[in-house]
Amino acid sequence: MSQNFVVDPDAVARIVEATGPHDLVLEPGAGEGVLTRALAETCGQVVGYEVDPLLAGRLAARTRDDARIRVVRGDFLAARAPREPFAVAGNIPYSITSEIVDWCLRAPELTSATLTTQLEYARKRTGDFGRWSMLTVQTWPWYSWELLGHLSREVFRPVPAVDSAILRIERRSQAPDLPGYRAFVDYGFTGLGGSLHATMRLRYPADRVDAAFAAAGIARGTVVAHVHPDLWPVLFDRLHHTG
């Protein structure tokens, strides 16, 4: 099932602390329930999803007397998002990281997602390489992305080939209304013209592009991935509103 279970108590405690207290938490890949039971100590209700029927059955039997925990024998990705505010937390299978992140970003009532992922994935999404991914930029006005620490491969069994990290995605309290923003970022990442400035001048009047980049404080030769996500809404606003 491509799952590596957290066996180190300190690592479990770090994940729980990063998650924080919530009334309702959904856990993808509950596995043997080590994290499930730890989350239940700080959260009101934990719903653990486990696709492996044997593991799900064992966990359900072990927690049947704990009203704080409910075990679902099935695929988290097939779950319907709750209609009330909820968080997601879990040591997720590496092979479906992108699918789980996409599920979280589509859930209207999600408040945060705290996930263990491959270290490289977390670094890529949080700008830790000094570069920003298109997904991060597209969602930045609505979600923050933060790397909350590394997890050595030795805290998992079986031991994976790479180290991991705690990635936290949190919904911002203020959600701006930016229709067309995601498509704007998608165009910017096409790389047409080389730099982002050159790409934008292929679509927008040159003087407006120059003024927008000056307002955002972005050098004209900056490669698209090096533009901080905070600056993209400035460009978007300046290029789409002339008033």
PyMOL commands that set and color helices and strands:
alter all, ss='L'
color gray80, all
select helices_A, chain A and resi 9-19+34-40+53-62+76-78+94-106+119-125+134-139+153-155+181-188+196-201+206-216+224-226+229-240
alter helices_A, ss='H'
color red, helices_A
select strands_A, chain A and resi 5-6+24-28+45-50+69-73+86-91+110-118+143-151+156-157+164-171
alter strands_A, ss='S'
color yellow, strands_A
deselect
rebuild
show_as cartoon
